[in-house]
């Protein structure tokens, strides 16, 4: 970690600390934020956690989630917190533009900034930085941070419980992005008393009936398989959003379903929003969807999981993507 000693000294006296994460927070964003908050609180710091937008409701079981502020709903109060903060932790993102409506207020803050993240291509706003793309999740990096702080024995159980949520959601339930170190971590937090089965159950078996039906519809009515290039695309338009009353979190996991088909290398979910079209990519092996997103869809993320957006309309975006895949990426997709 860069500038760890400096940060360690700062944390020796009680501070006003703000923990922030990206817009449309997922299990890793919320998990890493709560894991760190539970630990810093025990050191005597004043800790506030702010998410730019609302969190998916399957995370409601997490200890401490009721204390998280939502910037879009409590803007004035959140602005005051940012103004009075000594330290800002940026978790699970590496560019303030990922916080969307919080971008300006965070970028303008004079507070000491700490980035803990595992996404590719970080920007350089941080005073201290723990960044590793080989980490499964930011939650795994929180464990590394505790280890650097010599705090694994001092951290409360809630730190490890919330940490495990992000590990599960960012690895598809320990299916991908894993490593021997990650399995040692899981064994360790299990020994420390984390109820692994309970958390897995809360995270995996939490669909609303509506979301379950949306999954079925996406597969049966909205999936186009381009078998000659090992690609599957699901397209949802504004009418689908209206009909299923799609809310934050309802689309989580839909793109991953496509990878369940044998031989599929690239999976894409394209959704039409009010002002733009969003694309969510997953891939297998060394096929980089991060490259496609950063080059053509003003986004990025990880080698095998990335997101982006398009200002074209929905059919225009779908056509452009297909053309790209057939012209630029066919060889890589069938190799
Ligand atoms: Mn993550």
Boltz pocket constraint, residues with backbone or C-beta under 6 A from the ligand:
constraints:
  - pocket:
      binder: B
      contacts: [[A, 28], [A, 29], [A, 92], [A, 118], [A, 136], [A, 137], [A, 138], [A, 170]]
      max_distance: 6.0
